[in-house]
């Protein structure tokens, strides 16, 4: 069996057929055995979280995005009393610190979130 990658900057393939990602992009891996030829298209992504730290006030929301990836992301918060996250939207509940985690392709990306106490806004109405 002979193996070949069309773009070694994106993916390489060993003599045993193991494909290793090298960099963002697309490549075609070809396997040839006798007069049989099979191909596999490979896409390598390089996900990146748009922020690694965030400071927001109680009651506010902020949006985190995992760029460079087209797959579903699993979002979690280490302390849902401080802030929660759904589909990258962080909602601040009470003052404190938590970490938002975005997991994709077995890799975890983290954003440290500091929630500060909010100052309630009061409006005084007076007769003129």
Z-matrix of the N, CA and C atoms (Angstrom, degrees):
N
C 1 1.448
C 2 1.522 1 108.01
N 3 1.313 2 115.86 1 132.25
C 4 1.468 3 121.39 2 176.57
C 5 1.522 4 108.53 3 -116.43
N 6 1.328 5 115.64 4 136.86
C 7 1.458 6 122.19 5 -177.94
C 8 1.520 7 109.27 6 -119.73
N 9 1.348 8 114.55 7 148.02
C 10 1.469 9 118.71 8 -179.62
C 11 1.527 10 109.13 9 -151.86
N 12 1.330 11 115.80 10 142.53
C 13 1.467 12 121.84 11 174.21
C 14 1.520 13 108.35 12 -108.85
N 15 1.325 14 116.39 13 138.69
C 16 1.463 15 120.42 14 179.58
C 17 1.526 16 112.40 15 -77.58
N 18 1.339 17 117.21 16 -16.84
C 19 1.460 18 120.41 17 -177.91
C 20 1.527 19 108.97 18 -148.33
N 21 1.326 20 116.78 19 96.35
C 22 1.460 21 121.67 20 -175.86
C 23 1.526 22 113.22 21 -71.10
N 24 1.328 23 117.94 22 -12.37
C 25 1.465 24 120.55 23 174.09
C 26 1.524 25 110.37 24 -76.85
N 27 1.318 26 118.02 25 -19.51
C 28 1.466 27 123.79 26 -179.69
C 29 1.520 28 110.73 27 -99.62
N 30 1.326 29 117.51 28 -50.39
C 31 1.466 30 121.32 29 -177.62
C 32 1.520 31 110.21 30 -151.55
N 33 1.333 32 114.78 31 140.81
C 34 1.459 33 119.88 32 174.26
C 35 1.524 34 107.59 33 -114.92
N 36 1.311 35 115.85 34 159.60
C 37 1.460 36 120.81 35 -179.94
C 38 1.525 37 108.48 36 -133.38
N 39 1.346 38 115.24 37 132.62
C 40 1.470 39 120.37 38 -179.30
C 41 1.526 40 110.32 39 -79.58
N 42 1.318 41 114.89 40 172.82
C 43 1.462 42 119.84 41 178.63
C 44 1.528 43 111.25 42 -67.09
N 45 1.324 44 116.98 43 -17.81
C 46 1.459 45 121.61 44 177.06
C 47 1.524 46 113.21 45 -93.84
N 48 1.340 47 116.93 46 -0.10
C 49 1.461 48 120.74 47 176.83
C 50 1.520 49 115.35 48 94.44
N 51 1.340 50 118.04 49 5.77
C 52 1.464 51 120.41 50 179.11
C 53 1.530 52 109.38 51 -78.60
N 54 1.347 53 115.58 52 124.26
C 55 1.457 54 121.72 53 -179.21
C 56 1.526 55 108.76 54 -96.04
N 57 1.332 56 116.30 55 131.96
C 58 1.457 57 122.36 56 179.06
C 59 1.524 58 108.82 57 -122.46
N 60 1.338 59 116.07 58 127.07
C 61 1.463 60 121.38 59 178.03
C 62 1.525 61 109.34 60 -71.84
N 63 1.320 62 116.22 61 137.72
C 64 1.461 63 121.50 62 179.78
C 65 1.523 64 112.56 63 -117.77
N 66 1.332 65 117.72 64 -31.49
C 67 1.458 66 120.57 65 -178.24
C 68 1.519 67 110.28 66 -171.97
N 69 1.301 68 115.53 67 164.57
C 70 1.462 69 122.53 68 -176.82
C 71 1.531 70 111.20 69 -60.66
N 72 1.335 71 115.45 70 137.28
C 73 1.453 72 120.20 71 176.68
C 74 1.514 73 112.33 72 144.69
N 75 1.335 74 114.91 73 -163.47
C 76 1.463 75 121.37 74 -179.25
C 77 1.518 76 109.80 75 -127.05
N 78 1.328 77 113.80 76 146.12
C 79 1.469 78 120.38 77 177.51
C 80 1.520 79 108.06 78 -147.78
N 81 1.314 80 115.22 79 163.48
C 82 1.455 81 121.48 80 174.37
C 83 1.528 82 107.49 81 -118.87
N 84 1.331 83 115.68 82 126.45
C 85 1.457 84 121.04 83 176.36
C 86 1.529 85 107.02 84 -100.04
N 87 1.313 86 115.07 85 128.72
C 88 1.458 87 120.97 86 -178.04
C 89 1.529 88 109.77 87 -115.77
N 90 1.331 89 115.32 88 135.17
C 91 1.466 90 122.01 89 174.79
C 92 1.522 91 107.53 90 -116.81
N 93 1.333 92 115.57 91 129.92
C 94 1.459 93 120.52 92 179.70
C 95 1.527 94 108.45 93 -125.64
N 96 1.342 95 114.57 94 128.02
C 97 1.467 96 121.34 95 176.78
C 98 1.532 97 106.80 96 -136.49
N 99 1.323 98 115.38 97 109.27
C 100 1.467 99 118.98 98 -176.35
C 101 1.518 100 109.26 99 63.70
N 102 1.346 101 116.11 100 -124.63
C 103 1.463 102 119.23 101 178.27
C 104 1.534 103 111.65 102 -100.05
N 105 1.339 104 116.57 103 9.34
C 106 1.467 105 121.88 104 177.42
C 107 1.532 106 109.61 105 -93.76
N 108 1.333 107 115.32 106 137.23
C 109 1.464 108 120.75 107 -179.51
C 110 1.519 109 108.78 108 -136.51
N 111 1.318 110 117.09 109 128.34
C 112 1.462 111 122.75 110 177.48
C 113 1.517 112 108.64 111 -126.77
N 114 1.333 113 115.18 112 145.37
C 115 1.465 114 119.36 113 178.64
C 116 1.530 115 110.50 114 -125.37
N 117 1.303 116 114.34 115 154.55
C 118 1.461 117 121.81 116 176.71
C 119 1.519 118 107.63 117 -139.14
N 120 1.315 119 116.06 118 125.81
C 121 1.461 120 120.28 119 178.25
C 122 1.533 121 108.53 120 -86.74
N 123 1.329 122 116.21 121 133.40
C 124 1.454 123 123.03 122 -176.57
C 125 1.522 124 109.35 123 -120.82
N 126 1.336 125 116.36 124 132.04
C 127 1.461 126 121.78 125 173.81
C 128 1.522 127 107.84 126 -119.38
N 129 1.319 128 115.99 127 125.15
C 130 1.462 129 121.12 128 179.23
C 131 1.516 130 108.23 129 -107.61
N 132 1.335 131 114.67 130 125.29
C 133 1.463 132 121.01 131 179.45
C 134 1.524 133 109.37 132 -106.78
N 135 1.338 134 115.97 133 154.38
C 136 1.459 135 121.87 134 175.28
C 137 1.522 136 108.37 135 -127.50
N 138 1.336 137 117.04 136 82.57
C 139 1.457 138 119.63 137 -178.72
C 140 1.527 139 112.20 138 -64.69
N 141 1.336 140 115.12 139 151.64
C 142 1.458 141 121.51 140 178.66
C 143 1.525 142 108.05 141 -152.46
N 144 1.324 143 116.16 142 130.18
C 145 1.461 144 121.40 143 177.54
C 146 1.519 145 108.20 144 -77.84
N 147 1.329 146 117.44 145 135.49
C 148 1.462 147 120.51 146 -174.58
C 149 1.532 148 113.30 147 -69.39
N 150 1.346 149 117.87 148 -16.61
C 151 1.468 150 120.69 149 177.86
C 152 1.523 151 109.31 150 -143.78
N 153 1.330 152 116.02 151 148.01
C 154 1.461 153 120.62 152 174.54
C 155 1.521 154 110.86 153 -111.19
N 156 1.332 155 116.84 154 -10.06
C 157 1.464 156 120.88 155 174.47
C 158 1.519 157 108.69 156 -148.71
N 159 1.332 158 113.88 157 153.63
C 160 1.460 159 120.26 158 -175.05
C 161 1.524 160 108.51 159 -152.52
N 162 1.326 161 116.96 160 135.89
C 163 1.460 162 121.68 161 175.96
C 164 1.525 163 107.35 162 -123.64
N 165 1.342 164 115.51 163 119.34
C 166 1.461 165 120.11 164 179.39
C 167 1.523 166 109.38 165 -136.52
N 168 1.313 167 116.12 166 165.73
C 169 1.459 168 123.19 167 -178.88
C 170 1.523 169 110.10 168 -101.45
N 171 1.318 170 115.68 169 149.76
C 172 1.470 171 121.00 170 177.00
C 173 1.529 172 109.98 171 -45.23
N 174 1.319 173 116.23 172 136.14
C 175 1.456 174 121.54 173 178.44
C 176 1.518 175 114.43 174 87.75
N 177 1.316 176 118.05 175 -13.07
C 178 1.462 177 121.14 176 179.74
C 179 1.534 178 110.70 177 -87.37
N 180 1.321 179 114.38 178 163.63
C 181 1.467 180 120.77 179 172.90
C 182 1.522 181 108.73 180 -126.22
N 183 1.314 182 115.57 181 156.41
C 184 1.462 183 122.22 182 175.78
C 185 1.526 184 106.65 183 -144.90
N 186 1.316 185 116.31 184 157.22
C 187 1.461 186 120.59 185 -178.34
C 188 1.515 187 110.74 186 -115.09
N 189 1.329 188 115.01 187 128.42
C 190 1.458 189 121.80 188 172.89
C 191 1.523 190 107.83 189 -105.40
N 192 1.325 191 115.88 190 143.93
C 193 1.466 192 120.45 191 179.58
C 194 1.514 193 109.63 192 -130.58
N 195 1.321 194 114.94 193 137.25
C 196 1.455 195 120.82 194 173.35
C 197 1.520 196 106.14 195 -98.23
N 198 1.337 197 115.17 196 103.31
C 199 1.456 198 121.11 197 -176.79
C 200 1.527 199 110.69 198 -85.14
N 201 1.303 200 116.21 199 155.43
C 202 1.456 201 121.28 200 174.16
C 203 1.515 202 114.56 201 79.48
N 204 1.332 203 116.91 202 20.85
C 205 1.459 204 120.26 203 -178.50
C 206 1.527 205 109.29 204 -146.53
N 207 1.313 206 115.77 205 133.84
C 208 1.463 207 119.88 206 -178.97
C 209 1.525 208 112.78 207 -104.03
N 210 1.317 209 117.97 208 6.57
C 211 1.463 210 121.85 209 -177.39
C 212 1.526 211 111.89 210 -96.78
N 213 1.337 212 115.49 211 165.59
C 214 1.460 213 120.78 212 178.96
C 215 1.522 214 109.96 213 -66.94
N 216 1.330 215 114.86 214 139.25
C 217 1.455 216 122.79 215 -178.80
C 218 1.524 217 108.36 216 -110.37
N 219 1.327 218 116.97 217 138.77
C 220 1.460 219 121.87 218 174.13
C 221 1.527 220 107.30 219 -99.23
N 222 1.336 221 116.15 220 119.06
C 223 1.464 222 122.64 221 -178.28
C 224 1.521 223 109.92 222 -104.41
N 225 1.344 224 117.13 223 135.61
C 226 1.463 225 121.46 224 175.97
C 227 1.524 226 110.19 225 -142.99
N 228 1.337 227 114.80 226 158.28
C 229 1.463 228 122.66 227 174.81
C 230 1.517 229 107.93 228 -118.63
N 231 1.329 230 116.12 229 139.66
C 232 1.460 231 119.57 230 178.54
C 233 1.526 232 112.18 231 -76.63
N 234 1.338 233 117.64 232 -15.05
C 235 1.469 234 121.35 233 178.25
C 236 1.524 235 108.78 234 -148.94
N 237 1.321 236 116.00 235 94.98
C 238 1.468 237 120.63 236 -176.65
C 239 1.528 238 112.76 237 -72.35
N 240 1.337 239 118.46 238 -10.01
C 241 1.463 240 119.96 239 172.05
C 242 1.528 241 110.26 240 -73.12
N 243 1.323 242 116.74 241 -32.26
C 244 1.462 243 122.02 242 179.98
C 245 1.529 244 110.49 243 -82.69
N 246 1.328 245 116.76 244 -51.05
C 247 1.463 246 120.41 245 178.19
C 248 1.520 247 109.43 246 -156.43
N 249 1.303 248 115.47 247 150.57
C 250 1.459 249 121.38 248 176.49
C 251 1.520 250 107.55 249 -118.45
N 252 1.333 251 115.27 250 166.39
C 253 1.453 252 119.49 251 179.79
C 254 1.516 253 108.81 252 -142.57
N 255 1.319 254 115.17 253 137.35
C 256 1.462 255 121.59 254 175.25
C 257 1.515 256 107.27 255 -140.91
N 258 1.320 257 115.76 256 119.50
C 259 1.461 258 121.96 257 178.59
C 260 1.535 259 112.02 258 53.18
N 261 1.349 260 116.17 259 36.51
C 262 1.459 261 121.23 260 177.22
C 263 1.515 262 115.10 261 88.48
N 264 1.334 263 117.77 262 -6.88
C 265 1.468 264 120.65 263 179.23
C 266 1.525 265 108.16 264 -92.58
N 267 1.331 266 115.34 265 117.60
C 268 1.457 267 122.71 266 -177.85
C 269 1.528 268 108.04 267 -95.55
N 270 1.328 269 115.52 268 129.30
C 271 1.460 270 120.57 269 178.10
C 272 1.524 271 108.09 270 -117.96
N 273 1.339 272 116.02 271 122.40
C 274 1.459 273 122.39 272 -177.90
C 275 1.527 274 110.16 273 -84.52
N 276 1.337 275 115.94 274 128.16
C 277 1.462 276 120.89 275 -177.53
C 278 1.521 277 112.74 276 -106.36
N 279 1.329 278 117.21 277 -50.73
C 280 1.464 279 119.56 278 -179.31
C 281 1.522 280 109.24 279 -147.79
N 282 1.336 281 116.02 280 159.51
C 283 1.458 282 121.51 281 -177.32
C 284 1.533 283 110.84 282 -58.83
N 285 1.310 284 115.25 283 138.49
C 286 1.456 285 121.48 284 179.38
C 287 1.514 286 110.51 285 153.99
N 288 1.321 287 114.72 286 -168.99
C 289 1.463 288 121.30 287 -178.95
C 290 1.519 289 109.68 288 -128.01
N 291 1.314 290 115.82 289 138.95
C 292 1.469 291 122.06 290 176.67
C 293 1.524 292 107.95 291 -145.91
N 294 1.301 293 115.15 292 167.72
C 295 1.454 294 120.49 293 175.55
C 296 1.525 295 108.61 294 -119.74
N 297 1.312 296 115.10 295 128.45
C 298 1.459 297 120.71 296 173.95
C 299 1.518 298 106.80 297 -92.61
N 300 1.341 299 115.88 298 131.93
C 301 1.456 300 120.92 299 179.95
C 302 1.526 301 109.62 300 -117.14
N 303 1.318 302 115.18 301 135.52
C 304 1.466 303 122.39 302 175.71
C 305 1.524 304 106.09 303 -117.69
N 306 1.331 305 116.79 304 118.19
C 307 1.466 306 120.61 305 -176.95
C 308 1.526 307 110.02 306 -113.85
N 309 1.335 308 115.22 307 129.40
C 310 1.457 309 122.39 308 176.81
C 311 1.528 310 107.89 309 -154.58
N 312 1.314 311 116.93 310 142.18
C 313 1.477 312 122.58 311 -179.84
C 314 1.525 313 112.08 312 56.33
N 315 1.332 314 117.81 313 28.80
C 316 1.457 315 121.23 314 -179.89
C 317 1.516 316 114.26 315 77.04
N 318 1.324 317 117.72 316 3.24
C 319 1.460 318 122.44 317 179.95
C 320 1.523 319 108.98 318 -108.83
N 321 1.334 320 116.47 319 142.18
C 322 1.459 321 121.66 320 -178.36
C 323 1.528 322 109.10 321 -112.42
N 324 1.329 323 115.32 322 130.27
C 325 1.459 324 123.36 323 176.09
C 326 1.521 325 107.23 324 -110.92
N 327 1.348 326 117.49 325 138.63
C 328 1.461 327 120.64 326 -172.80
C 329 1.518 328 112.34 327 -123.47
N 330 1.335 329 114.05 328 145.92
C 331 1.456 330 122.20 329 173.68
C 332 1.525 331 107.78 330 -132.60
N 333 1.318 332 117.22 331 120.71
C 334 1.471 333 122.46 332 177.88
C 335 1.525 334 107.98 333 -80.37
N 336 1.326 335 115.80 334 125.77
C 337 1.463 336 121.08 335 -177.53
C 338 1.523 337 109.32 336 -114.72
N 339 1.324 338 115.93 337 126.12
C 340 1.458 339 122.06 338 174.41
C 341 1.524 340 107.07 339 -110.54
N 342 1.333 341 115.35 340 119.92
C 343 1.459 342 120.79 341 178.12
C 344 1.525 343 107.58 342 -104.75
N 345 1.328 344 115.28 343 125.16
C 346 1.462 345 120.40 344 178.93
C 347 1.527 346 109.58 345 -101.90
N 348 1.342 347 114.53 346 154.56
C 349 1.469 348 120.03 347 179.45
C 350 1.516 349 109.06 348 -62.71
N 351 1.316 350 115.20 349 137.92
C 352 1.450 351 120.37 350 -178.75
C 353 1.519 352 111.86 351 -89.26
N 354 1.282 353 115.42 352 148.34
C 355 1.461 354 121.96 353 174.72
C 356 1.518 355 107.19 354 -96.35
N 357 1.332 356 117.50 355 113.98
C 358 1.470 357 118.16 356 178.83
C 359 1.525 358 110.70 357 -60.66
N 360 1.286 359 115.38 358 141.89
C 361 1.463 360 120.50 359 177.68
C 362 1.521 361 108.88 360 -93.59
N 363 1.321 362 115.98 361 121.02
C 364 1.470 363 120.89 362 177.87
C 365 1.520 364 108.58 363 -113.13
N 366 1.300 365 114.33 364 137.92
C 367 1.452 366 120.25 365 177.95
C 368 1.506 367 107.74 366 -117.78
N 369 1.302 368 116.07 367 128.64
C 370 1.455 369 120.18 368 179.74
C 371 1.523 370 107.89 369 -100.79
N 372 1.297 371 114.84 370 123.57
C 373 1.457 372 119.85 371 177.48
C 374 1.511 373 108.53 372 -98.86
N 375 1.278 374 115.05 373 133.08
C 376 1.465 375 118.15 374 179.01
C 377 1.523 376 108.84 375 -132.50
N 378 1.306 377 114.66 376 150.73
C 379 1.460 378 119.73 377 177.88
C 380 1.504 379 108.52 378 -78.74
N 381 1.283 380 116.47 379 140.26
C 382 1.459 381 119.55 380 179.81
C 383 1.481 382 111.06 381 -102.12
